[in-house]
Amino acid sequence: MSGGSESAVSRETEAQRPTGAESESVEDEFSPIPYEGLSPLDTPIGAAAHRASQVLHPSSVNALPKPARRRVITIANQKGGVGKTTSTVNLASALAVQGLTVLVVDLDPQGNASTALGVPHHSGVPSSYEVLLGEVKAAEAIQQSPHSERLFCIPATIDLAGAEIELVSMVARENRLKNALSPAALGDEDFDYVIIDCPPSLGLLTVNALVAAKEVLIPIQCEYYALEGVGQLLRNIELVQSHLNPELHVSTVLLTMYDARTKLADQVAEEVRAHFGSAVLRSVIPRSVKVSEAPGYGMTVLDYDPGSRGAMSYLDAGRELAARGYRNEKQGNE
């Protein structure tokens, strides 16, 4: 049994590490200062220990550079159980741990993202429902997560379940969230990232999220039928591009629930990479008990167990997400 476990860990570690030119770019730009000439990335155990210490003791040494403009990213996949909300809160936490200010907008009536971030979201709390309907400004609904001074959330309450019907008769119904998240509506808050968590559907709430963002991140689980339904999501994204938001594009695909013990996981990963190419992050998220347990305690996995494989994976994914955005900005300015 121990031999199988070691094999799984080694394969997973290998899969998560960037390679080639991308690895050099990420590590050159954002790696912490090595201790007395010895890099903490020399061994997998050393790398894991060093990254865990970064989570527990964040400092300016491991801070990621702020984007030139606020990045608004919608995390969408109408298929349930693919790690959409889990990825939303843990990527947001990973970015916040590394020095960036992040706002999570919970657009799922279940309010799971709000739960994981530890913010109240009972009926009566100013939420994304009132923001969409124009009853309160976004700045009035923002709450700070108790786990981080740089992590904020506009929560979702059960009232949001009726928003789909109420939005139908409203003027500019697809642009409600975009207008609500404008710089004027957010007030003085200086957010580096706004990450929007969608419900598992392709209704008006998801359309509002797609119109409000420039980037889409699609989480895809490494299981059978992984790409089922993604085609419909891509068609909807194309429709939004054509009619409502020409700047929208799929910038990132994240592989979740990766089980290195199975050939199926590798096959799905290869298929997704062949289909989406460079949009797929090299970092993959393993199937993890700690990741599943964390929301039950009102925490992200980085707060619940910062030394776990799940926390390390999301920390890596957050660094890669920020690194790609930074490189794209540099290329755009050249």
C-alpha positions in Angstrom: 0.0 0.0 0.0 2.8 2.4 0.9 4.4 1.9 -2.5 1.2 2.8 -4.3 0.8 5.9 -2.2 4.3 7.1 -2.9 3.8 6.5 -6.6 0.6 8.5 -6.6 2.3 11.4 -4.7 5.3 11.4 -7.0 3.2 11.4 -10.2 0.9 14.1 -8.9 3.8 16.3 -7.8 5.3 15.9 -11.3 2.0 16.8 -12.9 1.6 19.9 -10.9 5.1 21.4 -11.5 5.4 23.7 -14.5 7.9 22.6 -17.0 10.0 24.1 -19.8 9.9 27.7 -20.6 6.8 28.3 -18.5 8.5 26.9 -15.4 11.5 29.1 -15.9 9.3 32.2 -16.3 7.1 31.5 -13.3 10.0 30.7 -11.0 12.2 33.6 -12.2 9.5 36.2 -11.7 7.8 35.0 -8.6 10.1 32.6 -6.7 10.9 33.5 -3.1 14.6 34.3 -2.2 16.5 31.0 -1.6 18.0 30.4 1.8 21.8 30.7 1.7 22.1 29.6 -1.9 19.9 26.5 -1.4 16.5 26.7 -3.2 13.6 25.4 -1.2 12.3 24.0 -4.5 15.2 21.5 -4.7 13.0 18.6 -3.4 9.2 18.0 -3.4 9.2 17.8 0.4 11.2 21.0 0.7 8.9 22.8 -1.8 5.8 21.7 0.1 7.2 22.8 3.4 8.2 26.1 2.0 4.9 26.8 0.4 3.1 25.8 3.6 5.2 28.3 5.5 4.2 30.9 3.0 0.5 30.3 3.7 1.1 30.4 7.5 3.4 33.4 7.4 2.7 35.5 4.3 5.2 38.3 3.7 6.2 40.7 1.0 8.8 38.2 -0.2 6.2 35.9 -1.7 3.8 38.6 -2.9 2.6 38.4 -6.5 2.7 41.6 -8.6 -0.5 43.5 -8.9 -2.1 43.4 -12.3 -2.1 46.8 -14.2 -5.9 46.5 -14.4 -8.4 44.7 -12.3 -9.0 41.2 -13.6 -12.6 40.0 -13.6 -12.8 36.3 -13.9 -16.0 34.2 -14.1 -15.8 30.6 -13.1 -18.4 28.7 -14.9 -19.5 25.1 -15.8 -23.1 24.2 -15.8 -22.3 20.7 -14.9 -22.5 20.2 -11.1 -19.8 18.6 -8.9 -16.8 19.7 -11.0 -15.2 21.8 -8.2 -16.5 25.2 -9.4 -17.2 26.8 -6.1 -14.3 25.0 -4.4 -12.0 26.4 -7.0 -13.5 29.9 -6.7 -12.8 30.2 -3.0 -9.5 28.4 -2.9 -8.0 30.3 -5.9 -9.2 33.6 -4.3 -7.6 32.6 -1.0 -4.4 31.6 -2.8 -4.2 35.0 -4.4 -5.0 36.8 -1.2 -2.3 34.8 0.7 0.2 35.9 -1.8 -0.5 39.7 -1.4 -3.4 40.4 -3.8 -6.8 41.9 -2.9 -9.6 39.7 -4.1 -13.4 40.0 -4.2 -15.5 36.9 -4.6 -19.0 37.5 -6.0 -21.3 34.6 -5.0 -24.0 34.1 -7.7 -25.1 30.7 -6.6 -28.3 30.6 -4.5 -26.9 27.8 -2.5 -24.3 30.2 -1.0 -21.6 27.7 -0.7 -18.8 30.2 -1.6 -20.1 32.5 1.1 -20.0 29.6 3.6 -16.4 28.7 2.7 -15.3 32.3 3.1 -16.9 32.5 6.5 -19.3 35.4 5.8 -22.9 35.6 7.0 -25.4 34.9 4.2 -28.8 34.5 5.9 -31.9 36.1 4.5 -31.8 39.9 5.3 -28.1 40.3 4.7 -27.3 42.6 1.8 -26.3 40.2 -1.0 -25.8 39.7 -4.7 -29.6 39.4 -5.0 -30.2 43.0 -3.9 -27.2 44.1 -5.9 -28.6 42.6 -9.1 -32.0 44.2 -8.5 -30.4 47.6 -7.8 -31.7 47.8 -4.3 -28.2 48.2 -2.8 -24.8 49.2 -4.2 -22.1 46.5 -4.5 -20.0 48.4 -1.9 -22.8 48.1 0.7 -22.9 44.3 0.2 -19.2 43.6 0.5 -18.0 41.7 3.6 -14.5 40.9 4.6 -13.6 37.3 5.2 -12.6 36.7 8.8 -9.6 34.6 7.5 -7.9 37.3 5.5 -7.6 41.1 5.4 -7.3 40.9 1.6 -10.2 38.6 0.9 -13.8 40.0 0.5 -17.1 38.6 -0.6 -20.5 39.7 -1.9 -22.5 36.8 -0.4 -25.5 34.9 -1.9 -28.7 34.3 0.0 -31.6 32.0 -0.8 -33.4 35.0 -2.1 -31.2 34.7 -5.2 -33.2 31.6 -6.2 -36.0 33.9 -7.5 -33.8 36.3 -9.3 -33.9 34.5 -12.6 -37.6 35.1 -12.9 -37.4 38.7 -11.6 -34.6 39.6 -14.0 -36.6 38.6 -17.1 -38.8 41.7 -17.1 -36.0 44.2 -16.3 -34.3 46.6 -18.6 -30.8 45.6 -19.7 -31.2 42.4 -17.7 -28.0 40.9 -18.9 -25.9 43.9 -17.8 -27.1 44.2 -14.3 -24.0 42.7 -12.7 -21.6 44.5 -15.0 -23.0 47.8 -14.0 -23.1 46.9 -10.4 -19.4 46.0 -10.4 -18.2 49.2 -12.2 -15.5 51.2 -10.5 -18.0 53.8 -9.4 -20.3 51.2 -7.8 -17.5 49.5 -5.9 -16.4 52.8 -4.3 -12.9 53.2 -3.0 -12.1 49.4 -2.8 -9.0 48.6 -4.8 -9.5 45.0 -5.9 -6.9 43.3 -8.0 -9.2 40.4 -8.8 -12.9 40.0 -8.9 -13.9 36.3 -9.1 -17.5 35.4 -9.9 -18.9 32.0 -8.8 -21.8 30.9 -11.1 -24.7 28.5 -10.4 -24.6 25.1 -12.2 -26.9 26.3 -15.0 -26.8 28.5 -18.1 -29.6 30.9 -17.1 -29.6 34.7 -16.6 -27.4 34.6 -13.5 -24.6 32.9 -15.5 -25.2 35.2 -18.5 -24.8 38.2 -16.1 -21.5 36.8 -14.9 -20.3 36.3 -18.4 -21.2 39.8 -19.4 -19.5 41.3 -16.3 -16.1 39.5 -16.9 -13.4 39.5 -19.6 -12.1 36.1 -18.7 -13.7 32.7 -18.1 -12.1 30.0 -16.1 -13.6 26.5 -16.7 -13.0 23.8 -14.1 -13.1 20.3 -15.5 -13.0 17.2 -13.4 -10.6 14.3 -14.4 -13.4 11.8 -14.6 -15.6 10.1 -17.2 -17.8 12.4 -19.3 -15.5 15.3 -18.3 -16.2 17.3 -21.4 -19.9 16.5 -21.5 -21.8 19.8 -21.4 -18.7 22.0 -21.9 -19.7 22.3 -25.6 -22.9 24.0 -24.7 -21.1 26.4 -22.3 -18.6 27.3 -25.1 -21.6 28.0 -27.4 -23.1 30.3 -24.8 -19.8 32.1 -24.4 -19.6 32.6 -28.2 -23.2 34.1 -28.1 -22.2 36.5 -25.3 -19.1 37.4 -27.3 -21.2 38.1 -30.4 -24.0 40.1 -28.8 -23.0 41.4 -25.4 -19.3 41.2 -24.5 -16.8 41.0 -27.4 -13.8 41.0 -24.9 -14.9 37.8 -23.3 -12.7 34.7 -23.8 -11.8 31.4 -22.1 -8.5 32.3 -20.6 -8.0 29.4 -18.2 -9.0 25.7 -17.8 -8.3 24.0 -14.5 -8.2 20.3 -14.1 -9.8 19.2 -10.8 -10.3 15.9 -8.9 -7.2 14.4 -10.3 -6.5 10.9 -9.1 -2.9 9.9 -10.0 -3.6 6.2 -9.3 -5.9 5.9 -12.3 -5.1 5.8 -16.0 -8.5 7.5 -16.6 -7.3 10.7 -15.0 -4.3 10.9 -17.3 -6.4 10.1 -20.3 -8.9 12.9 -19.4 -6.1 15.3 -18.8 -4.5 14.6 -22.1 -7.9 15.0 -23.9 -8.6 18.3 -22.2 -5.1 19.6 -23.0 -5.5 18.6 -26.6 -8.8 20.4 -26.8 -8.0 23.6 -25.0 -4.2 23.8 -25.5 -2.3 26.4 -23.6 -5.4 27.6 -21.7 -5.1 24.6 -19.4 -3.1 25.3 -16.3 -0.1 23.0 -15.7 -1.1 22.8 -12.0 -3.8 20.2 -11.3 -6.1 19.8 -8.3 -6.0 16.4 -6.7 -8.9 14.6 -5.2 -8.5 15.5 -1.6 -10.4 14.8 1.7 -9.1 18.1 3.2 -10.5 20.1 0.3 -13.9 18.5 0.8 -13.8 19.0 4.6 -12.8 22.7 4.7 -16.2 24.3 3.8 -17.8 22.4 6.7 -15.7 24.6 9.0 -16.4 27.8 7.1 -12.9 27.8 5.7 -11.0 27.4 2.5 -8.5 24.5 2.4 -5.6 27.0 2.7 -7.0 28.1 6.1 -8.2 24.6 7.2 -5.0 22.7 6.4 -2.3 24.8 4.7 0.1 21.9 4.5 -2.2 19.6 2.6 -1.8 18.6 -1.0 -5.0 20.4 -1.9 -3.8 23.6 -0.4 -0.5 23.4 -2.1 -2.2 22.7 -5.4 -4.4 25.7 -5.2 -1.4 27.8 -4.1 0.4 26.7 -7.3 -2.6 27.3 -9.5 -3.0 30.8 -8.0 0.6 31.6 -8.8 0.3 30.3 -12.3 -2.9 32.2 -12.9 -1.3 35.4 -11.7 1.9 34.7 -13.7 0.0 34.2 -16.9 -1.8 37.4 -16.5 1.4 39.3 -15.7 3.1 37.9 -18.8 0.1 38.7 -21.0 0.2 42.3 -19.8 3.9 42.6 -20.5 3.4 41.2 -24.0 0.5 43.6 -24.6 2.6 46.6 -23.6 5.5 45.6 -25.9 
